[in-house]
Amino acid sequence: MASAFRLRGLEHDVSLYAKLIHSLEIRCRCGFEEIGCHGWEHVQRVRVLSRRIGIEEGAVLEILDLAALFHDSKREEEDHARKSADHAEAILRLDGFSEEFSRAVGDAIASHSYTSGRVPNSIEGRVLSDADRLDAMGAIGIYRTVQYNLEKGHSAARVTTHISEKLLRLSGGMYTETGRRMARDREEILVLYMESMLSELRDSSSST
């Protein structure tokens, strides 16, 4: 109901989304490696998680999906969230989306990053932030952490540091009830893995 109310006056944008989403996906995909900590696989998972949470939380799914699609499009740049937001807004305006719709997509992207410190001011921003954080938790979060540490040339011990100093803090920053509920299960997996990893590292380094 909430999303239907907010879509009044944006019928043109919704119609344009349905028409252009495939070409926008192709355009975004060209900027990503298929596999990687922040590869295309991550973008697709965040889109799925965003939709799942967005349905329950009453978000405008078209705004949310485009925000998820573009959220890491400028990942390699400083303040990637802000740069990705600007990039998305520019493309959407050129493609004929309204100023209001394009800005809503950009606002959601600009506040999604954990490290940016920005607090989302829309339901789409809160959902996107939760979805992005959820993909850093649980079994997938472990997979991505290992990917990241291999990409950066870090040791196995660095994985546990990353989990304890960042990933285990994510559940406390969830913005939606749906996100908080999903985070609880994923946090348990992170704790179990970290405890096992630390134990095995101690075993392998102890003198015999």
Order of alpha helices (4+ residues) and beta strands (2+ residues): alpha-alpha-alpha-alpha-alpha-alpha-alpha-alpha-alpha-alpha
